[in-house]
Amino acid sequence: MSVQCILVGDVMMDVTAMIDTDIAYASDTPAHVSLQPGGVAANTAAWMATDGQAVTVIGCVGGDAFGRSIRRQLADLGVDVRLQESELPTGTCVVVVDRRRERTMFPDSGANADLAAADLAALIPAGSHVHISGYTFLNPATRHVGLAALETAIGAGATRSLDPASAAPIRAQLPLMRELLPQFDLVLANEAEATALTGFDDAHQALAALADSVATAVVKVGARGALASGPDGVVDAPALPQDVIDTTGAGDAFTAGFLPSWLAGHPLAESVAHGQRLAAAAVGRVGASPLVR
């Protein structure tokens, strides 16, 4: 029987600008602009549902067109949508993807800041798995929700995973994040986040340091692939071949592939392979989500 996955965290609308030339600062630069749902929780839920997995997403959106669109598109995929509604506008992120296909983000958390801890006990059943976005802890307005979700999960005997979210805010709140790590069974970090959490620039050293706090740790190293450490050893897997169009959301797609396999008790190398399969699909398209409008 598969484990029910509950994702807690940020839900956004991404405005993606794809740029094929040098940016003409203080002037005009032609771009291809598109809208797609974003945010760690929504992205991971969308990729999991697209891959045929049952998943619940807990977050907060505005009562505006963006919020309605995100609800509808996630529900159409089969996601169990548990999105609260705020008077604030739905969170929005401007994503600039330059000609090297690297992305820079300009987020406005919007309604995400109004996420409340109501009904968490009813939404997190015994034996489930709870995946929490680090942004929930890093945003002072929602930190209590992240802590409540973590406490509820522990009380329900649920397994727990963390996406640390972003290197810069981690460095600003490093003691908090390091204190939280041992309360998780799994952490999935990119290379910059792993460096911020551990102080090690070398990905292998960062992985070993994370493994001192968490039973299973993953460090995603972009085009070089992924490293993982768990009870059955260490995995160093190269990335799958893919023409990279946009790296936004590749880590969320990796999580969506990795989690169900890991929860099913498959070998660590197999779980990494499942994660890489969805990550490769993500970088071969525009936007962080399989949902594009």
Residue frames relative to the residue before (quaternion, step in Angstrom):
aa qw qx qy qz dx dy dz
M 1.0000 0.0000 0.0000 0.0000 0.00 0.00 0.00
S 0.4246 -0.7112 0.4985 0.2556 3.58 -0.88 0.93
V 0.4644 -0.6694 0.5133 0.2698 3.54 -1.21 0.64
Q 0.4456 -0.6838 0.5056 0.2796 3.58 -0.91 0.89
C 0.1969 -0.7868 0.5783 0.0874 3.58 -0.82 1.03
I 0.0875 -0.7719 0.6292 0.0238 3.55 -0.92 1.01
L 0.1522 -0.7972 0.5819 0.0514 3.56 -0.70 1.11
V 0.1024 -0.8044 0.5851 0.0097 3.57 -0.75 1.09
G 0.5684 0.6324 -0.4135 0.3257 3.58 -0.77 0.92
D 0.8313 -0.3080 0.2036 0.4154 3.46 -1.35 -0.48
V 0.0879 -0.7488 0.6569 0.0113 3.49 -1.17 0.89
M 0.0077 0.8317 -0.5493 0.0808 3.56 -0.58 1.16
M 0.2818 -0.6463 0.6403 0.3048 3.50 -1.40 -0.11
D 0.2425 -0.7840 0.5602 0.1129 3.55 -0.71 1.12
V 0.1584 -0.7283 0.6597 0.0968 3.53 -1.07 0.87
T 0.0838 -0.8451 0.5280 -0.0075 3.56 -0.17 1.32
A 0.1077 -0.7746 0.6223 0.0337 3.55 -0.88 1.05
M 0.1585 -0.7858 0.5952 0.0553 3.56 -0.54 1.25
I 0.0841 -0.8180 0.5688 -0.0138 3.58 -0.64 1.17
D 0.2090 -0.8187 0.5291 0.0780 3.57 -0.75 1.05
T 0.7067 0.3790 -0.2476 0.5437 3.59 1.29 0.05
D 0.6570 -0.4187 0.3945 0.4873 3.55 -1.28 -0.17
I 0.4727 -0.6602 0.5004 0.3004 3.58 -1.11 0.69
A 0.2726 -0.7474 0.5869 0.1502 3.56 -0.84 1.03
Y 0.2217 -0.8136 0.5242 0.1184 3.56 0.09 1.29
A 0.8307 0.1487 -0.1786 0.5059 3.54 -1.10 0.93
S 0.6981 0.3500 -0.2766 0.5601 3.56 1.24 0.49
D 0.6399 -0.5135 0.3932 0.4150 3.61 -1.18 -0.55
T 0.0517 -0.7676 0.6384 0.0241 3.53 -1.12 0.82
P 0.4270 -0.7039 0.4936 0.2803 3.65 -0.62 1.01
A 0.0179 0.7972 -0.6009 0.0558 3.57 -1.04 0.84
H 0.3340 -0.6645 0.6205 0.2488 3.52 -1.38 0.35
V 0.1044 -0.8345 0.5410 -0.0015 3.57 -0.43 1.26
S 0.0512 0.7941 -0.6027 0.0593 3.58 -0.96 0.92
L 0.3384 -0.7113 0.5806 0.2059 3.54 -1.33 0.39
Q 0.1711 0.7607 -0.6200 0.0876 3.55 -1.09 0.75
P 0.5805 -0.5676 0.4361 0.3882 3.61 -1.10 0.59
G 0.0251 -0.8023 0.5962 -0.0149 3.56 -1.09 0.75
G 0.4774 0.6365 -0.5152 0.3185 3.55 -1.32 -0.18
V 0.6158 -0.6021 0.3615 0.3571 3.57 -0.96 0.91
A 0.7047 0.4687 -0.2890 0.4474 3.60 0.75 -1.01
A 0.6933 0.4730 -0.2840 0.4637 3.59 0.85 -0.95
N 0.6420 0.5283 -0.3298 0.4471 3.60 0.94 -0.83
T 0.6874 0.4859 -0.2841 0.4590 3.55 0.81 -1.03
A 0.6401 0.5222 -0.3222 0.4623 3.58 0.99 -0.83
A 0.6658 0.5126 -0.3093 0.4452 3.58 0.90 -0.93
W 0.6790 0.4761 -0.2983 0.4726 3.59 0.90 -0.87
M 0.6333 0.5214 -0.3419 0.4584 3.61 0.99 -0.73
A 0.6743 0.4906 -0.2997 0.4633 3.57 0.90 -0.93
T 0.6244 0.5369 -0.3299 0.4615 3.58 1.03 -0.80
D 0.7009 0.4447 -0.2512 0.4978 3.57 1.14 -0.68
G 0.6121 -0.6142 0.3258 0.3767 3.58 1.28 0.28
Q 0.5304 0.6344 -0.4044 0.3908 3.60 1.23 0.34
A 0.4453 -0.6595 0.5343 0.2849 3.57 -1.11 0.71
V 0.1143 0.8069 -0.5653 0.1275 3.60 -0.79 0.97
T 0.2202 -0.7452 0.6186 0.1167 3.54 -1.22 0.72
V 0.1218 -0.7824 0.6052 0.0818 3.59 -0.99 0.79
I 0.1310 -0.7699 0.6232 0.0413 3.55 -0.94 1.02
G 0.2827 0.7469 -0.5568 0.2284 3.57 -0.67 1.11
C 0.3756 -0.7115 0.5462 0.2330 3.56 -1.25 -0.33
V 0.0214 -0.7818 0.6229 -0.0193 3.55 -0.97 0.96
G 0.5563 -0.5800 0.4667 0.3692 3.55 -1.31 0.14
G 0.5352 -0.6101 0.4723 0.3440 3.54 -1.30 0.21
D 0.4481 0.7045 -0.4220 0.3534 3.56 1.12 0.72
A 0.7516 -0.3945 0.2657 0.4571 3.56 -1.31 0.00
F 0.6287 0.5255 -0.3448 0.4579 3.60 0.99 -0.76
G 0.6693 0.5094 -0.3012 0.4492 3.58 0.88 -0.95
R 0.6626 0.4979 -0.3041 0.4697 3.58 0.94 -0.87
S 0.6439 0.5280 -0.3199 0.4520 3.57 1.00 -0.82
I 0.6580 0.5066 -0.3126 0.4611 3.59 0.91 -0.90
R 0.6307 0.5309 -0.3342 0.4569 3.60 0.92 -0.89
R 0.6989 0.4903 -0.2813 0.4382 3.55 0.77 -1.07
Q 0.7006 0.4847 -0.2901 0.4360 3.57 0.81 -0.97
L 0.6479 0.4959 -0.3233 0.4792 3.60 1.00 -0.74
A 0.6540 0.5104 -0.3140 0.4617 3.58 0.94 -0.87
D 0.6357 0.5401 -0.3290 0.4427 3.59 0.99 -0.79
L 0.6495 0.5032 -0.3114 0.4775 3.58 1.18 -0.53
G 0.5623 -0.6002 0.3886 0.4154 3.57 1.25 -0.39
V 0.4129 0.6935 -0.4845 0.3374 3.60 1.25 0.24
D 0.3905 -0.6601 0.5853 0.2631 3.58 -1.10 0.75
V 0.1436 -0.8482 0.5087 0.0330 3.57 -0.06 1.34
R 0.0255 0.7842 -0.6163 0.0679 3.57 -0.59 1.19
L 0.2023 0.8021 -0.5253 0.1993 3.54 0.61 1.21
Q 0.3487 -0.7137 0.5740 0.1990 3.54 -0.81 1.06
E 0.3174 -0.7464 0.5501 0.1988 3.57 -1.24 0.37
S 0.1666 -0.7933 0.5844 0.0368 3.54 -0.94 1.00
E 0.5166 -0.5992 0.5012 0.3504 3.54 -1.29 0.33
L 0.5577 0.5757 -0.3937 0.4500 3.57 1.25 -0.22
P 0.5587 -0.5950 0.4358 0.3792 3.62 -1.10 0.46
T 0.6263 -0.5264 0.4172 0.3957 3.55 -1.20 0.52
G 0.5569 -0.6173 0.4415 0.3374 3.56 -0.99 0.84
T 0.1026 -0.7978 0.5941 0.0112 3.53 -1.02 0.87
C 0.0749 -0.7855 0.6131 0.0387 3.56 -1.09 0.74
V 0.2477 -0.7313 0.6178 0.1487 3.55 -0.87 1.00
V 0.0906 -0.8030 0.5891 -0.0028 3.57 -0.66 1.17
V 0.1145 -0.7861 0.6062 0.0385 3.57 -0.63 1.15
V 0.1001 -0.7874 0.6078 0.0235 3.57 -0.63 1.17
D 0.2556 -0.8158 0.5018 0.1321 3.58 -0.35 1.24
R 0.7318 -0.4551 0.2839 0.4205 3.57 -1.28 0.10
R 0.6118 0.5128 -0.3572 0.4850 3.60 1.26 -0.18
R 0.4290 -0.7192 0.4122 0.3589 3.55 1.46 -0.09
E 0.4478 0.6189 -0.4926 0.4169 3.55 1.12 0.77
R 0.2789 -0.7929 0.5233 0.1404 3.56 -0.98 0.81
T 0.1294 -0.7381 0.6578 0.0757 3.53 -1.26 0.70
M 0.2119 -0.8231 0.5228 0.0659 3.57 -0.81 1.06
F 0.1158 -0.7568 0.6409 0.0554 3.53 -1.19 0.74
P 0.0182 -0.8634 0.5041 -0.0125 3.61 0.23 1.25
D 0.1136 -0.7121 0.6872 0.0883 3.52 -1.32 0.62
S 0.3508 -0.8042 0.4333 0.2060 3.60 -0.15 1.28
G 0.1553 -0.8405 0.5111 0.0909 3.60 1.16 -0.48
A 0.8656 -0.0391 0.0524 0.4964 3.57 -0.90 -1.00
N 0.5047 0.6497 -0.4345 0.3666 3.62 1.15 -0.36
A 0.6242 0.5624 -0.3375 0.4244 3.59 1.10 -0.66
D 0.6812 0.4796 -0.2861 0.4733 3.61 1.23 -0.35
L 0.3446 0.7445 -0.5075 0.2634 3.59 1.22 0.14
A 0.1581 -0.8048 0.5702 0.0459 3.59 -0.81 1.06
A 0.5285 -0.6595 0.4504 0.2877 3.55 -1.25 0.49
A 0.3593 0.7657 -0.4741 0.2445 3.60 1.27 0.11
D 0.8685 0.1593 -0.1307 0.4509 3.55 -1.21 0.77
L 0.3425 0.7566 -0.5100 0.2240 3.63 1.13 0.24
A 0.6282 0.5535 -0.3455 0.4239 3.58 0.99 -0.80
A 0.6841 0.4757 -0.2858 0.4733 3.58 1.03 -0.78
L 0.7073 0.4759 -0.2536 0.4571 3.57 1.14 -0.64
I 0.7186 0.3668 -0.2272 0.5455 3.60 1.26 -0.30
P 0.0978 -0.8357 0.5387 0.0425 3.62 0.08 1.23
A 0.6598 -0.4883 0.3918 0.4156 3.52 -1.29 0.33
G 0.8231 0.2601 -0.1946 0.4659 3.53 -1.08 0.79
S 0.5159 0.6286 -0.4277 0.3946 3.59 1.24 0.16
H 0.3595 -0.6826 0.5695 0.2836 3.55 -1.33 -0.20
V 0.1546 -0.7940 0.5852 0.0565 3.56 -0.92 0.97
H 0.1028 -0.7783 0.6192 0.0164 3.54 -0.79 1.14
I 0.0960 -0.8306 0.5486 -0.0032 3.58 -0.56 1.17
S 0.3991 -0.6956 0.5492 0.2348 3.54 -0.97 0.92
G 0.5236 -0.6579 0.4525 0.2969 3.55 -0.95 0.90
Y 0.5505 0.6141 -0.4006 0.3992 3.58 1.13 -0.53
T 0.5932 0.5806 -0.3620 0.4243 3.59 1.12 -0.66
F 0.6940 0.4280 -0.2678 0.5134 3.60 1.07 -0.70
L 0.6904 0.5177 -0.2833 0.4183 3.57 0.95 -0.85
N 0.6470 0.4628 -0.3125 0.5192 3.59 1.20 -0.47
P 0.4244 -0.7277 0.4666 0.2695 3.65 -0.48 1.10
A 0.6279 0.5668 -0.3393 0.4114 3.59 1.08 -0.65
T 0.7886 0.2866 -0.1503 0.5228 3.59 1.10 -0.61
R 0.3552 0.7613 -0.4890 0.2347 3.59 1.23 0.06
H 0.6418 0.5333 -0.3338 0.4385 3.59 0.98 -0.80
V 0.6231 0.5296 -0.3466 0.4596 3.59 1.12 -0.59
G 0.6422 0.5157 -0.3208 0.4678 3.57 0.95 -0.85
L 0.6710 0.4880 -0.2970 0.4726 3.58 0.92 -0.90
A 0.6455 0.5121 -0.3201 0.4676 3.60 1.02 -0.77
A 0.6451 0.5097 -0.3230 0.4687 3.59 0.99 -0.80
L 0.6445 0.5167 -0.3131 0.4686 3.56 1.00 -0.82
E 0.6676 0.4971 -0.2964 0.4683 3.59 0.91 -0.93
T 0.6539 0.5109 -0.3126 0.4623 3.57 0.96 -0.88
A 0.6482 0.5222 -0.3149 0.4560 3.57 0.97 -0.86
I 0.6440 0.5106 -0.3210 0.4706 3.57 0.95 -0.86
G 0.6709 0.5098 -0.2918 0.4527 3.57 0.94 -0.91
A 0.7061 0.4476 -0.2557 0.4856 3.57 1.11 -0.69
G 0.4644 -0.6854 0.4408 0.3469 3.57 1.27 -0.06
A 0.3805 0.7241 -0.4826 0.3132 3.55 1.20 0.57
T 0.4406 -0.6396 0.5453 0.3152 3.56 -1.13 0.57
R 0.2207 -0.8092 0.5425 0.0466 3.56 -1.13 0.69
S 0.0322 -0.7826 0.6215 0.0136 3.56 -1.07 0.82
L 0.2359 -0.7733 0.5811 0.0934 3.53 -1.25 0.62
D 0.1588 -0.6947 0.6909 0.1216 3.50 -1.15 0.82
P 0.3745 -0.7767 0.4446 0.2426 3.64 -0.28 1.15
A 0.4590 -0.7566 0.3608 0.2945 3.59 1.33 -0.32
S 0.7827 -0.2846 0.2367 0.5003 3.63 0.42 -1.07
A 0.5433 -0.6881 0.3843 0.2892 3.54 -0.85 1.05
A 0.6728 0.5261 -0.3252 0.4059 3.62 0.80 -0.95
P 0.7131 0.4138 -0.2926 0.4845 3.67 0.75 -0.84
I 0.5579 0.5770 -0.4013 0.4414 3.62 1.15 -0.45
R 0.6626 0.5070 -0.3111 0.4550 3.58 0.89 -0.94
A 0.6548 0.5175 -0.3120 0.4540 3.58 1.07 -0.71
Q 0.7935 0.1999 -0.0972 0.5665 3.61 1.16 -0.55
L 0.0894 0.8683 -0.4818 0.0764 3.52 1.06 0.87
P 0.6501 0.5150 -0.3607 0.4267 3.69 0.79 -0.79
L 0.6342 0.5312 -0.3319 0.4532 3.60 0.98 -0.81
M 0.7096 0.4680 -0.2828 0.4443 3.58 0.73 -1.02
R 0.6492 0.5009 -0.3284 0.4688 3.59 1.00 -0.72
E 0.6273 0.5314 -0.3343 0.4608 3.59 1.08 -0.65
L 0.6774 0.5090 -0.2907 0.4444 3.58 1.04 -0.75
L 0.5548 0.6806 -0.3873 0.2810 3.59 0.98 -0.85
P 0.7095 0.4692 -0.3136 0.4220 3.69 0.69 -0.89
Q 0.6118 0.5594 -0.3555 0.4317 3.60 1.23 -0.22
F 0.6490 0.4814 -0.3104 0.5008 3.58 1.33 0.03
D 0.4422 -0.6753 0.5272 0.2653 3.53 -1.25 0.55
L 0.7965 0.1215 -0.0055 0.5923 3.55 1.19 -0.65
V 0.0345 -0.7605 0.6471 0.0411 3.57 -1.08 0.77
L 0.1121 -0.7765 0.6187 0.0413 3.55 -0.98 0.95
A 0.0475 0.8261 -0.5517 0.1044 3.57 -0.25 1.31
N 0.3879 -0.6433 0.5751 0.3241 3.54 -1.22 0.35
E 0.7369 -0.4492 0.2624 0.4316 3.58 -1.25 0.24
A 0.6621 0.5029 -0.3119 0.4599 3.60 0.95 -0.85
E 0.6568 0.5014 -0.3133 0.4679 3.58 0.99 -0.80
A 0.6408 0.5221 -0.3242 0.4600 3.58 0.99 -0.81
T 0.6325 0.5154 -0.3236 0.4791 3.57 1.04 -0.75
A 0.6578 0.5114 -0.3133 0.4557 3.58 0.92 -0.89
L 0.6903 0.4927 -0.2804 0.4495 3.59 0.97 -0.85
T 0.8069 0.3222 -0.1347 0.4764 3.57 0.96 -0.85
G 0.4300 -0.6945 0.4671 0.3387 3.57 1.14 -0.60
F 0.6139 0.5448 -0.3514 0.4504 3.61 1.27 -0.02
D 0.3561 -0.7367 0.5358 0.2084 3.58 -0.84 0.99
D 0.6406 0.5074 -0.3224 0.4778 3.58 1.12 -0.60
A 0.4726 -0.7168 0.4336 0.2737 3.60 -0.67 1.10
H 0.6412 0.5203 -0.3376 0.4518 3.61 1.00 -0.72
Q 0.6547 0.4903 -0.3113 0.4838 3.59 1.00 -0.78
A 0.6349 0.5233 -0.3301 0.4628 3.57 1.01 -0.78
L 0.6306 0.5297 -0.3292 0.4620 3.58 1.01 -0.81
A 0.6624 0.5053 -0.3083 0.4592 3.58 0.88 -0.91
A 0.6505 0.5090 -0.3170 0.4663 3.59 1.01 -0.78
L 0.6422 0.5057 -0.3251 0.4757 3.60 0.99 -0.79
A 0.6522 0.5339 -0.3094 0.4403 3.57 1.01 -0.82
D 0.5685 0.5743 -0.3859 0.4451 3.60 1.23 -0.26
S 0.7409 0.3950 -0.2105 0.5008 3.59 1.22 -0.51
V 0.7918 0.2326 -0.0731 0.5600 3.56 1.09 -0.78
A 0.5565 -0.6471 0.4035 0.3299 3.60 -0.91 0.90
T 0.7873 0.0859 -0.0419 0.6091 3.57 1.02 -0.81
A 0.0115 -0.8012 0.5971 -0.0377 3.57 -0.82 1.03
V 0.1132 -0.7687 0.6276 0.0488 3.52 -1.14 0.79
V 0.0627 -0.7577 0.6479 0.0464 3.56 -1.04 0.82
K 0.2222 -0.7776 0.5799 0.0982 3.55 -0.60 1.22
V 0.1235 -0.8325 0.5399 0.0160 3.56 -0.64 1.14
G 0.6388 -0.5997 0.3163 0.3635 3.54 0.97 0.97
A 0.8516 -0.0769 0.0813 0.5121 3.56 -0.89 -0.99
R 0.6235 0.5401 -0.3421 0.4499 3.60 1.24 -0.31
G 0.6346 -0.5548 0.3329 0.4227 3.60 1.21 -0.20
A 0.5223 -0.6199 0.4819 0.3327 3.56 -1.00 -0.85
L 0.2144 -0.7331 0.6326 0.1282 3.51 -1.23 0.68
A 0.0186 0.8002 -0.5992 0.0179 3.58 -1.06 0.67
S 0.1010 -0.7753 0.6220 0.0430 3.52 -1.19 0.68
G 0.1517 0.7872 -0.5836 0.1292 3.57 -0.88 0.96
P 0.7710 -0.3584 0.2426 0.4671 3.57 -1.27 -0.11
D 0.7349 0.3973 -0.2455 0.4917 3.61 1.12 -0.55
G 0.7769 -0.3759 0.1755 0.4737 3.57 1.14 0.56
V 0.5658 -0.5798 0.4740 0.3450 3.53 -1.35 -0.35
V 0.1623 -0.7746 0.6080 0.0636 3.54 -1.05 0.88
D 0.0321 -0.7544 0.6555 0.0084 3.56 -1.05 0.86
A 0.0485 0.8424 -0.5269 0.1017 3.56 -0.04 1.34
P 0.4022 -0.7045 0.5238 0.2599 3.61 -0.82 0.94
A 0.5812 -0.5757 0.4430 0.3668 3.55 -1.24 0.46
L 0.5146 -0.6174 0.4926 0.3338 3.55 -1.22 0.49
P 0.5563 -0.6027 0.4373 0.3688 3.63 -1.03 0.63
Q 0.2104 0.7656 -0.5831 0.1719 3.57 -0.91 0.92
D 0.4069 -0.6564 0.5699 0.2807 3.56 -1.11 0.68
V 0.2787 -0.7998 0.5127 0.1406 3.58 -0.47 1.21
I 0.1413 -0.7821 0.6049 0.0488 3.53 -0.81 1.10
D 0.7846 -0.0982 0.1273 0.5988 3.58 0.91 -0.95
T 0.3045 -0.7884 0.5096 0.1615 3.61 -0.66 1.10
T 0.4363 0.7145 -0.4585 0.2983 3.61 1.25 -0.17
G 0.8478 0.1907 -0.1472 0.4723 3.58 -0.90 0.95
A 0.4018 0.7244 -0.4856 0.2793 3.59 1.20 0.06
G 0.6482 0.5232 -0.3175 0.4531 3.58 1.03 -0.76
D 0.6378 0.5122 -0.3271 0.4732 3.59 1.04 -0.73
A 0.6403 0.5079 -0.3210 0.4784 3.58 1.02 -0.79
F 0.6059 0.5450 -0.3509 0.4613 3.60 1.02 -0.78
T 0.6568 0.5125 -0.3093 0.4586 3.58 0.87 -0.96
A 0.6544 0.5351 -0.3086 0.4361 3.57 0.95 -0.91
G 0.6923 0.4407 -0.2774 0.4996 3.58 1.10 -0.62
F 0.6660 0.5339 -0.2948 0.4295 3.56 1.02 -0.87
L 0.6750 0.5666 -0.3181 0.3495 3.57 0.72 -1.11
P 0.7020 0.4596 -0.3200 0.4400 3.66 0.61 -0.94
S 0.6473 0.5157 -0.3198 0.4614 3.58 1.02 -0.77
W 0.6615 0.5057 -0.2948 0.4688 3.56 0.95 -0.92
L 0.6681 0.5007 -0.2958 0.4642 3.58 0.96 -0.86
A 0.6517 0.5035 -0.3121 0.4737 3.57 1.16 -0.56
G 0.5297 -0.6677 0.3873 0.3516 3.58 1.28 -0.03
H 0.3595 0.7387 -0.4998 0.2746 3.57 1.19 0.40
P 0.6426 -0.5101 0.3817 0.4256 3.62 -1.17 0.39
L 0.6338 -0.5730 0.3666 0.3682 3.55 -1.10 0.76
A 0.6445 0.5280 -0.3280 0.4452 3.61 0.94 -0.84
E 0.6472 0.5107 -0.3169 0.4689 3.59 1.02 -0.75
S 0.6453 0.5122 -0.3197 0.4680 3.59 1.00 -0.81
V 0.6289 0.5177 -0.3300 0.4770 3.60 1.02 -0.78
A 0.6454 0.5265 -0.3227 0.4495 3.58 0.96 -0.83
H 0.6324 0.5130 -0.3291 0.4781 3.59 1.01 -0.77
G 0.6476 0.5174 -0.3164 0.4614 3.58 1.00 -0.80
Q 0.6744 0.5032 -0.2954 0.4525 3.56 0.92 -0.89
R 0.5916 0.5748 -0.3688 0.4286 3.58 1.08 -0.64
L 0.7140 0.4194 -0.2645 0.4944 3.60 0.87 -0.89
A 0.6020 0.5508 -0.3646 0.4486 3.61 1.06 -0.65
A 0.6395 0.5204 -0.3246 0.4635 3.59 1.00 -0.79
A 0.6331 0.5154 -0.3293 0.4744 3.58 1.04 -0.74
A 0.6571 0.5353 -0.3133 0.4283 3.58 1.01 -0.83
V 0.7165 0.4497 -0.2784 0.4549 3.61 0.82 -0.89
G 0.6386 0.5388 -0.3275 0.4412 3.58 1.24 -0.26
R 0.7231 0.3489 -0.2199 0.5541 3.58 1.27 0.23
V 0.5432 -0.5977 0.4684 0.3581 3.59 -1.27 0.22
G 0.7894 0.3252 -0.2462 0.4588 3.55 -1.00 0.89
A 0.5677 -0.6432 0.4236 0.2907 3.51 -1.29 0.54
S 0.7416 0.3913 -0.1837 0.5129 3.55 1.21 -0.47
P 0.5095 -0.6112 0.4844 0.3637 3.61 -1.18 0.35
L 0.6032 0.5320 -0.3498 0.4803 3.56 1.35 -0.05
V 0.0792 0.7834 -0.6098 0.0905 3.57 -0.68 1.08
R 0.0487 -0.7903 0.6104 0.0205 3.57 -0.98 0.84
